[in-house]
Amino acid sequence: QEHYHTDTQVMALRSALLRRAGAKIPDYIVLGAGSAGCVVANRLVMEQGANVTLIEAGKSDRGQWDSWKVQMPAALTFNLDGDKYNWDYWTVPQRGLDGRVLHQPRGKVLGGSSSLNAMAYVRGHALDYERWAKEGAGEDWDYKHVLPYFKKAQTHHSEPSPYRGSRGPLSVTRRRTKPVRAINDAFVNAGLEVGYKYSDDHNGFSQEGFGPMDMTVQPNGARANTSNAYIKPILDLGIDALRVMTGLHVTRLLFDEGSKKPRAVGVELVDKQGRITQMRCKEEVIVSLGAVGSPMLLNLSGIGDPAELKEQGIDVRVPLPDVGKNLQDHLEFYLQYLASVPCSLYPWAATFPGIGPLQQIQRYLFRQPWRAVWAGAQWFTVGSGMSSSNHFEVGGFIRSHHGLEHPDIQYHFIPGCVVGQLDFLPQHGYQAHAGTLRPTSRGTIKIQSKDPRVAPLIDPAFLTTEKDVIDQRRSFRQTLEIMEAKAFDPFRKQRFSPDPNMDLTDDQVDAWVRQNSHSGYHLSCTCAMGRVVDGAGKVNGVDGLRVIDASVMPSMTSGNLNAPTIMLAEKLVDAIRGVQLPVEDKPWYTPKDWQTKQR
C-alpha cells in the first residue's frame, strides 16, 4: 500500500541528501510540463539563460511501449479513457444537464493536455483579446499585442500570411485526406449553400465562415505537442540548464516565513512511493498546472477563499477569494447522420466491443484490421496516410443571431460517427460537432480535502443561465439547417442522432441538449488576470510566484484553447524577462450589417 509520509524529519533528511549530492539550486521551478509549462521552461533557458527545473507528475511522452498513442494524430481518443497519461477527472452532477456527470480528461504526461487534445489549432477572435484588455488583463493584452506572440510560437507550413509565423517551434499544418475528402468538402459547401461565407484561414483576417482547419501536426505526421516543440530540442542538444523531472506530485508551495510579504521560495514534492522532497529556487516558482491543478495548489498552500480553506483545516496565508472561481468551459453536442455511400473513417476506425478481459483491449479489435494495420504501417514508416491526421480537417464559425460582431458557434466536422466521444459507429456516417463559444454560466474548482491526492470538486455549472439554454437551442437549429443542405444529398442516408422522429419543439430540443451534450475539455479562467493574478501572471499578495496557464484567462476565447494557452505562455515569459515584442496592428473581419443580419 502507498503511504503518504508527512514526518518533518524525513523531509529534512531527503532535502539534506539532495544538497550533499550537489543538486544545483535552479533559478526557476516550473510546475507542470504541459501546454504552458513547456513553453516557459524553453524560453527561460534559451532566451533568458536561466537554470530551470521542470516538474511533471506524469510520465514522459516518449520511451513507453504505447508512446505512439500520444504521437499518432489519429489515435487522439486512445488516451482520453484511463489514467496512464490522464488525470481522468469527472465533474460533480450538473444541475443544468439533468444531474449528469461529465468526463474531464486532463493531461498527466509531458506536453500535458497538448498530448491528449484533438490538435485543433484555433486562436480565437481578435475581439476576444480586445475584451481581455477590458476585463482586467490590461491594455497590453489586446489583439495587436498578442498577435506577435501567436506568430512567435508558430511555424505554419502553408503559404505565408501576415497573420502566420514561420520560425516558431510549434508546427501547424493542414491535411486533405483522400478517402474522406468528398464528405469534408460537402460540409464546407453546405455552409456556403445556406448563406455563410468561406474563410480560407480561421486564424487570419476572418474567423467567420466555413473552410479548412489548422492542426498542430508536424510535417512528418507526428503530433506537435509542446513537449515535442519546446522540450525535446533542448534535451536533444544536451543543454543541462534544463532539468526535467517526471513522476513527482506537487503537494504545496514553500514560503519565506521571515519576509513581511509572503514570498514563494520552493515546493514540496511527493513521488509514487510516498517519499517527500523539498526543492528551492533562487528567483520564482511558476505554476503551470492548468485550470484544475493551479487553483488546487494555491488552495493547498493557503492561498484562496478564507472560508473554503478553513473548511479543510488549511491556514490562510493569502486571502484571495477568487481562486478557483470563474470556471468556464465550452459545452458541445453532435448531430450525426448515417451515409448511403462509403465516405467516412469507419473502415479504418471502428472496433468490436470487448467482452470480459477483452474490454481493456477493445480499441485494438478493429473490424477491418487489414486497413488499420496498413494505416499504422504508413504512419510508422513514412509519417503519412490515414493515421497522420486528426481528421478535424474542415470546420466553421458562425454568428447565432444578429447583433453579434463575431462568431459565437463553432463547428468541427468529423467524417464518422463517434459514440460516447471515444468509439466509432461501425458503419459509414458523419457528424457536426457544434457548440456555443461564449457561455455566461460560471463554475468553480474547489478542494474537498487538504490531502493533495484527493481530486477537487469540478463544477462548470453548464447551462445554468437562460441565455446559455437559448444559445444552445439556436446552435442546434442552425446546425440542423446546415446538415440538411442539398450539398449532403449524395451522402445522406438518414439522421442518426437525434432520432429522425424526434419532435423538434423548443422543449424537446432543450431536453435533448441536456441529455446529449458534453464538455469541450476547455476548462479555464480559475486564476484569472485582474482577479487572482496581474497582467504579468504575478499572484496578488505574494512575491516570487506566478501562474502561467489557461487558468489566467479572464474569459474563454472563441474556440479551442490550446493555441491561446501557448500564446499567453510566450507573452508571460517575456514579462518575466522584462521585454515585449513590437505590436502588430492587423485588421480583422467584421460584417458591415452585423447589427441587423445573422449571415
Buried (B, 14 or more C-beta within 10 A) or exposed (E): EEEEBEEEEBBEEBBEEBEEEEBEBBBBBBBBBBBBBBBBBBBBBBEBEBBBBBBBBBBBBBEBEEBBBBBBBBBBBBBBBEEBBBBBBEBBEBEBBEEBEBBBBBBBBBBBBBBBBBBBBBBBBBBBBBBBBEBBBBEBBBBBBBBBBBBBBBBBBEEEBEBBBEEBBBBBBBBEBEBBBBBBBBBBBBBBBBEBBBBEBBBBBBBBBBBBBBBBBBEBBBBBBBBBBBBBEBEEEEEEBBBBBBBBBBBBBBBBEEEEEBBBBBBBBBBEEBBBBBBBBBBBBBBBBBBBBBBBBBBBBBBBBBEBBEEBEBEBBBBBEBBBBBBBBBBBBBBBBBBEEEBBBBBBBBBEEBEEEEEEEBBEBBBBEEBBEBBBEBBBEEBBBBBBBBBBBBBBBBBBEEEBBBBBBBBBBBBBBBBEBEBBBBBBBBBBBBBBBBBEBBBBBBBEEBEBEEBBBBBBBBBBBEEBBBBBBBBBEBBBBBBBBEBBEEBBEEBBBBEEEEEEEEEEBBBBBBEBBBBBBBBBBBBBBBBBBBBBBBBBBBBBBBBBBBBBBBBBBBBBBBBBBBBBBBBBBBBBEEEEBEBBEBEBBEBEEBEEEBB
